[in-house]
Amino acid sequence: MSLRVVFMGTPEFSVPTLARLTSDGHDIAAVYTQPPRAAGRRGLEERKTPVHEFALAGGIEVRTPVSLKRGEEHKAFAALQADVAVVVAYGLLLPNPVLEAPRFGCLNVHASLLPRWRGAAPIQRAIMAGDTETGVAIMQMEQGLDTGPVVHEQRTIIDDRTTAQSLHDELAQSGAVAMSGVLAQLEADGSLKAVPQAHDGITYAAKITKQEAHIDFAQPSAAVLRHVHSLSPFPGAWCLLDGPDKPVRVKLLQVERIPGLSGTPGTVLDERLAIACKDGAVRPVHLQREGKAIMDLDTFLNGMKPAVGSKAG
């Protein structure tokens, strides 16, 4: 017997879970997502969220309230008579009447191993901090910010090739598989074992700001690599490279560490754009000049080749 599910999600990260629950045969009573936003050069078009588009294509009812605080919204939600609500990066706070309406409550896919990296940007912060592993946690939701007990977690490795985009994609799929398994267990047993989060090791993943994107080559090469990869592709970590006439703003989207090279931090060390850090050096793999498309290093060097000894900063 399938479960009657209300799905609540907004960005691309949420779509794999909705797709998996649909293919599992659950009865998706309704999808809640953020309202369409102004788009286009003049803001005259409305862009639906990725979840909205997926639900429409599947013939699922879509609801886009601006807020869930009003009593009418509580009644409309409760009238769906859901067994469970599944929440994946929805973007609105759920008040108590919503949290308590489904028979088995609300389950959340969170992109970290709680209690580490509660909050808005767990993927980026895990990479930036130098964590060697992260994962997804399926959490029973309560009023606090990502404070609910955990019913399942799935781990994944972070290494020097991991970017925010690659980790986002991996965790989106991992979260879909994990939630599928949790709902199957709920169907079979009628209950879930939820483990309270530890009081130690709590960290908060603050929202990424554009001010954080400037690269500081006075940091060790490992820290520079993690900084670059944590912000790839958005907002993109950037530096200024000496150009023929003036410094050129360039985003570095993927770099590699270069053993055996060293120099004054921010100095271009060779013709392949190795840049010195506090210790060692990094070399761009993918980068983007302002106003240009993303390109690999060879393509970039065909159009701009900073001289050995020039500065990046």
C-alpha positions as MATLAB code, in Angstrom:
seq = 'MSLRVVFMGTPEFSVPTLARLTSDGHDIAAVYTQPPRAAGRRGLEERKTPVHEFALAGGIEVRTPVSLKRGEEHKAFAALQADVAVVVAYGLLLPNPVLEAPRFGCLNVHASLLPRWRGAAPIQRAIMAGDTETGVAIMQMEQGLDTGPVVHEQRTIIDDRTTAQSLHDELAQSGAVAMSGVLAQLEADGSLKAVPQAHDGITYAAKITKQEAHIDFAQPSAAVLRHVHSLSPFPGAWCLLDGPDKPVRVKLLQVERIPGLSGTPGTVLDERLAIACKDGAVRPVHLQREGKAIMDLDTFLNGMKPAVGSKAG';
ca = [
       0.000    0.000    0.000;
       1.449    3.382   -0.982;
       1.623    6.397    1.302;
      -0.276    9.619    0.716;
       2.476   12.230    0.495;
       2.612   16.014    0.370;
       5.885   17.065   -1.254;
       7.431   20.445   -0.396;
      10.486   21.594   -2.353;
      11.754   24.252   -4.713;
      15.165   24.024   -6.481;
      16.770   21.449   -8.744;
      18.141   19.680   -5.659;
      14.574   18.691   -4.706;
      13.548   17.157   -8.034;
      15.251   13.736   -7.756;
      13.412   12.995   -4.510;
      10.031   13.944   -5.984;
      10.804   11.859   -9.077;
      11.801    8.858   -6.958;
       8.688    9.024   -4.752;
       6.529    9.259   -7.856;
       8.207    6.232   -9.449;
       7.876    4.345   -6.150;
       4.116    4.626   -6.582;
       3.297    6.899   -3.673;
       0.161    9.019   -3.923;
       1.446   12.595   -4.237;
      -1.540   14.542   -2.878;
      -0.037   17.936   -3.743;
       3.269   19.686   -4.292;
       4.135   22.879   -2.427;
       6.818   25.080   -3.947;
       7.908   28.728   -4.019;
       5.833   31.047   -6.237;
       7.060   31.860   -9.758;
       9.599   34.701   -9.820;
      10.140   37.515  -12.271;
      12.646   36.519  -14.954;
      13.963   37.728  -18.282;
      15.967   40.838  -19.009;
      13.116   43.163  -18.080;
      11.562   40.970  -15.443;
       8.388   40.620  -17.484;
       8.379   36.823  -17.586;
       7.568   34.491  -14.712;
       9.844   31.532  -14.070;
       8.423   28.506  -12.303;
      10.654   26.556   -9.937;
      12.185   23.254  -11.108;
       9.851   21.383   -8.740;
       6.854   23.271  -10.137;
       7.802   22.341  -13.706;
       8.297   18.670  -12.807;
       4.962   18.476  -10.972;
       3.060   20.118  -13.820;
       4.569   17.682  -16.315;
       3.386   14.831  -14.098;
      -0.122   16.184  -13.632;
       0.342   16.777   -9.893;
      -1.511   19.607   -8.135;
       0.844   22.503   -7.343;
       0.382   25.051   -4.570;
       2.537   28.182   -4.284;
       1.649   30.084   -1.087;
       3.811   33.062   -0.181;
       3.518   32.082    3.479;
       2.137   29.218    5.551;
       1.345   31.342    8.602;
      -2.363   31.930    7.959;
      -5.110   29.725    9.311;
      -6.579   29.204    5.842;
      -3.308   27.642    4.706;
      -3.269   25.362    7.746;
      -6.770   24.141    6.939;
      -5.973   23.625    3.253;
      -2.875   21.626    4.162;
      -4.687   19.495    6.744;
      -7.513   18.802    4.270;
      -5.042   16.837    2.121;
      -5.076   14.142    4.840;
      -1.480   13.169    4.144;
       0.293   10.277    5.787;
       3.560   12.196    5.616;
       5.053   15.401    4.219;
       8.449   15.183    2.523;
      10.410   18.446    2.577;
      13.501   19.061    0.432;
      14.892   22.622    0.299;
      11.420   24.169    0.316;
      12.403   27.629    1.549;
       9.500   28.446    3.890;
       9.274   27.833    7.629;
       6.638   25.273    8.569;
       4.474   26.347   11.518;
       3.309   23.808   14.097;
      -0.141   23.220   12.531;
       1.599   22.144    9.300;
       4.250   20.054   11.060;
       1.564   18.205   13.024;
      -1.028   17.695   10.265;
       0.345   14.567    8.508;
      -0.190   11.275   10.314;
       3.569   10.585   10.500;
       4.704   14.208   10.558;
       7.173   15.902    8.201;
      10.441   14.355    7.007;
      13.262   16.482    5.640;
      16.184   15.665    3.336;
      19.086   17.736    4.685;
      22.390   17.957    2.797;
      24.758   17.309    5.699;
      25.398   14.874    8.549;
      23.537   16.588   11.355;
      24.234   18.267   13.725;
      27.135   19.498   11.567;
      26.094   22.210    9.136;
      22.596   23.095   10.112;
      21.269   25.986    8.052;
      21.283   27.443    4.569;
      24.518   26.382    2.827;
      25.652   22.974    4.122;
      27.191   21.821    0.833;
      29.378   24.887    0.379;
      30.400   25.128    4.033;
      31.429   21.477    4.262;
      33.822   21.871    1.321;
      35.101   25.271    2.471;
      35.861   23.971    5.977;
      37.945   21.091    4.658;
      35.579   18.322    5.778;
      36.599   14.949    4.370;
      33.059   13.553    4.400;
      29.481   14.733    4.427;
      26.190   13.183    3.379;
      22.437   13.449    3.709;
      20.327   13.134    6.828;
      16.633   12.274    6.843;
      15.267   14.244    9.767;
      11.920   14.283   11.554;
      11.081   17.984   11.469;
      10.299   20.136   14.481;
      10.147   23.889   15.126;
      13.907   24.472   15.553;
      16.304   25.084   12.658;
      17.359   21.573   11.556;
      17.194   20.349   15.159;
      14.897   17.325   14.751;
      15.868   13.702   15.391;
      17.526   11.790   12.542;
      15.939    8.626   11.150;
      18.584    7.816    8.523;
      21.885    9.126    7.158;
      23.982    8.332    4.128;
      27.646    9.359    3.876;
      29.826   10.485    0.978;
      33.485   11.482    0.600;
      34.805   14.988   -0.126;
      38.159   15.084   -1.917;
      40.249   17.571   -3.906;
      38.057   17.099   -7.008;
      34.775   17.813   -5.221;
      33.007   21.050   -6.157;
      29.767   22.467   -4.837;
      28.084   21.447   -8.105;
      29.356   17.864   -8.096;
      28.491   17.427   -4.413;
      25.050   19.008   -4.952;
      24.304   16.508   -7.719;
      25.568   13.526   -5.726;
      23.632   14.455   -2.578;
      20.446   15.161   -4.543;
      20.506   11.592   -5.834;
      21.606   10.174   -2.493;
      18.783   12.004   -0.715;
      16.241   10.576   -3.144;
      17.434    7.019   -2.505;
      17.540    7.578    1.250;
      14.016    9.016    1.417;
      12.703    6.181   -0.738;
      14.091    3.689    1.758;
      12.725    5.559    4.753;
       9.199    5.675    3.299;
       9.406    1.975    2.444;
      10.269    1.287    6.089;
       7.431    3.533    7.226;
       5.023    1.616    4.993;
       6.218   -1.718    6.320;
       6.486   -0.929   10.034;
       4.147    2.029   10.553;
       6.851    3.821   12.532;
      10.437    5.027   12.357;
      13.277    4.946   14.854;
      14.435    8.537   15.307;
      17.739    9.292   17.068;
      18.073   12.723   18.765;
      20.920   14.828   17.443;
      24.075   15.106   19.551;
      24.581   18.291   21.538;
      28.274   18.353   20.565;
      29.566   19.235   17.119;
      26.787   21.670   16.167;
      27.828   24.065   13.385;
      25.782   26.508   11.322;
      26.077   26.853    7.568;
      25.539   30.559    7.041;
      24.297   31.720    3.659;
      27.107   32.391    1.168;
      27.726   36.079    0.485;
      29.332   37.599   -2.597;
      31.897   39.291   -0.341;
      33.355   35.852    0.444;
      34.164   35.123   -3.178;
      37.487   37.023   -3.443;
      40.401   34.548   -3.409;
      43.150   35.089   -0.836;
      46.319   33.439   -2.142;
      48.018   34.125    1.207;
      46.141   31.052    2.441;
      47.628   27.542    2.113;
      47.024   25.868   -1.247;
      44.641   23.331    0.312;
      42.487   26.156    1.708;
      42.533   28.031   -1.624;
      41.421   24.874   -3.461;
      38.553   24.256   -1.033;
      37.511   27.910   -1.211;
      37.405   27.827   -5.007;
      35.568   24.511   -5.170;
      33.038   25.452   -2.479;
      31.856   28.409   -4.570;
      31.790   26.637   -7.950;
      29.861   27.416  -10.034;
      28.001   30.077   -8.002;
      28.851   32.736   -7.057;
      32.317   31.713   -8.293;
      35.552   32.561   -6.469;
      37.438   35.310   -8.276;
      40.741   37.124   -8.501;
      42.294   39.866  -10.593;
      44.966   38.764  -13.075;
      47.431   41.223  -14.587;
      46.351   41.904  -18.183;
      47.977   43.785  -21.083;
      46.310   47.070  -20.134;
      44.680   46.565  -16.733;
      43.846   43.783  -14.266;
      41.183   41.367  -15.524;
      38.605   39.830  -13.196;
      38.560   36.048  -13.557;
      36.541   33.391  -11.761;
      38.364   30.186  -10.912;
      35.865   27.318  -10.941;
      38.184   24.356  -10.529;
      41.855   24.200   -9.581;
      44.474   21.570   -8.817;
      47.293   21.711   -6.302;
      50.799   21.736   -7.825;
      53.494   20.059   -5.729;
      57.051   21.307   -5.906;
      56.238   24.920   -6.806;
      56.377   27.835   -4.382;
      56.818   31.573   -4.355;
      55.412   34.829   -3.067;
      51.636   34.345   -2.624;
      49.678   35.603   -5.626;
      52.604   35.336   -8.065;
      52.205   33.550  -11.419;
      54.947   30.911  -11.328;
      54.912   29.386  -14.821;
      53.431   29.699  -18.301;
      50.584   27.344  -17.328;
      49.244   29.838  -14.761;
      50.353   28.142  -11.554;
      49.700   30.677   -8.792;
      51.703   30.674   -5.561;
      49.893   30.306   -2.247;
      51.140   30.519    1.343;
      52.481   27.030    0.808;
      52.634   25.375   -2.594;
      50.595   26.538   -5.577;
      47.351   25.975   -7.452;
      46.690   25.827  -11.182;
      43.261   26.605  -12.727;
      41.516   23.768  -14.546;
      38.307   25.639  -15.452;
      37.919   29.397  -15.293;
      35.836   32.259  -16.632;
      36.729   35.782  -17.682;
      34.141   38.399  -16.847;
      31.446   38.388  -19.530;
      32.787   35.205  -21.165;
      31.811   31.529  -21.119;
      33.436   28.990  -18.814;
      36.558   27.559  -20.467;
      39.378   25.129  -19.797;
      42.897   26.385  -19.144;
      44.198   25.836  -22.698;
      41.340   27.848  -24.187;
      41.883   30.622  -21.642;
      45.628   30.809  -22.368;
      44.941   31.103  -26.101;
      43.238   34.425  -25.417;
      45.112   35.704  -22.348;
      48.491   34.551  -21.057;
      49.601   36.295  -17.867;
      53.398   36.634  -17.746;
      55.491   34.632  -15.321;
      56.056   36.887  -12.315;
      52.808   38.817  -12.787;
      50.270   39.052   -9.983;
      46.947   37.446   -9.115;
      44.986   38.895   -6.249;
];
